[in-house]
Amino acid sequence: MSQALMVALSDIVGSANVLSEAADCAAYEEDWRGRYKGRALCVVRPANTAEVAAVVKACVAAGVAMVPQGGNTGLVGGGVPREGGGEVVISLARLNRVRAIDPVNNTVTVEAGCTLAAVQMAAAEQGRLFPLSLASEGTCQIGGNLASNAGGVQVLRYGNARELTLGLEVVLPDGEIWNGLRGLRKDNTGYDLKQLFIGSEGTLGIITAAVLKLHSPQASRALAWVALPDAQSAIALLDSLRQRLGERISAFEIVCSVAHELVLQHFPDAKRPLAEISPWYALIELSDSDASAELNVPMELVLGDAFAQGWVTDATLASSEAQAQALWMLRENISEAQKKEGLSIKHDVSVPVSRIPEFLQRAGAALSVQFPGVRIVAFGHAGDGNLHYNPSMPDVEANSDFIARTPEVNRLVHDIVAALDGSISAEHGLGQLKREEIKRYKSALEIAMMSRIKHAFDPAGLMNPGKLIG
């Protein structure tokens, strides 16, 4: 059967775009973190939506499961085949056209294989902004961004991928094509079907194109790196900024001292922006579509008052674009610095913004009691309540023992998140990593509802099996 399927797939996309040799498939079979590695029956690279649909129909006819894949930058194993093998990986990389851009309607229609950076560039060429921004934007693809409902650093102002999407084109699990590419902000004609596919991690269908919202460009901005005595001060400062500067706040990132020091250690070109080491830092960005807006002045006023309150102990403002980029790199390189340092137990959690300090205190105290000597790298998008909370042990041998106890660590951290009305997955999704863990934190009814939706769209269970939902 597999040989007949391979012939059918080659007829659809051309033999050069059906990869079956181990060396050719390797990059598609392992996730970015190296945590999950499977074996695909083959990797298929269709060039357009019609070819995607034909590939899906061929796989359904053969009873073979499929794994949609974008840039393969996910962190939960959602876009790679399982260890058992036998699944067809469908790479969307060749679906990389910008189909249309409508500056007056502030929309762009792009195919799923466009990188996030390519979409940003297409918008910029028309004097517009596509504000979704991730560290992996040069590699990650729009289809994957939507399938995982990506967040990033500007959710505070612009929302996550779900809020930036107006319409979708999707190949359903039976090979039918749903054309929902409508650039409408008001369309009250029944169920909003696109929302089912955004965040579904490819388990309900394959996103092949999208209509995305554009915004006015950031013509002026101010960026500050701020030292803070504790997390409570960070939230107090954020609240003050929101009250006084409102929608001008485009990012508010917090970084613990350990995370900052790891970046300085592993990236020789990184420079310490402030003389003294502080327990916490915030990276604050203000922006405005008015090129004449002088944003350093209101930034300095708010920070001056924060100094008086004791919320801020030191600060520096970027005086050039190069300095702004250097400050952003201190934040964006944290994940890579951790990778260089070694394994850690990663958590992508969210809690109400007001409860971030409580989460950090409770989780840190509980881990220190149960795992003396634990080192915690905490950073993230405090403006929308999303923290990346990654404990490890500094000693290599001790860390190996610690990593082996990952389920205990997860249970401790996730139970605290749940007690604070939070989520165990803020922006990375569930994938393989949290597929079973989520059953502890969603009600039986929620799980049943998700299962019913999955069965309605994919009764044979062939679309990205083993991900998101058991």
Salt bridges, closest charged atoms under 4 A:
GLU29 OE2 - ARG39 NH1 2.72
GLU87 OE2 - ARG82 NE 2.66
GLU111 OE2 - ARG97 NH2 2.85
GLU111 OE2 - ARG99 NE 3.21
GLU169 OE1 - ARG99 NH2 3.07
ASP187 OD2 - ARG182 NE 3.36
ASP192 OD1 - LYS194 NZ 2.83
GLU253 OE1 - ARG331 NE 2.70
GLU253 OE2 - HIS381 ND1 2.85
GLU261 OE2 - ARG272 NH1 2.67
GLU285 OE2 - ARG221 NH1 2.49
ASP288 OD2 - ARG248 NE 2.85
ASP305 OD2 - ARG244 NH1 2.64
GLU321 OE2 - ARG221 NH2 2.85
GLU341 OE1 - HIS266 NE2 2.59
GLU341 OE2 - ARG375 NH1 3.09
ASP348 OD1 - HIS388 ND1 3.75
ASP348 OD2 - HIS428 ND1 3.75
GLU358 OE1 - ARG355 NE 3.38
GLU358 OE2 - ARG362 NH1 3.40
GLU408 OE1 - ARG405 NH2 2.88
ASP415 OD2 - ARG440 NH2 3.03
ASP421 OD2 - ARG355 NH1 3.90
GLU427 OE2 - HIS381 NE2 3.06
GLU427 OE2 - HIS388 NE2 2.98
GLU436 OE2 - ARG435 NE 3.06
GLU436 OE1 - LYS439 NZ 2.95
GLU437 OE2 - HIS414 ND1 2.93
GLU446 OE2 - LYS442 NZ 3.64
ASP458 OD2 - LYS454 NZ 2.75
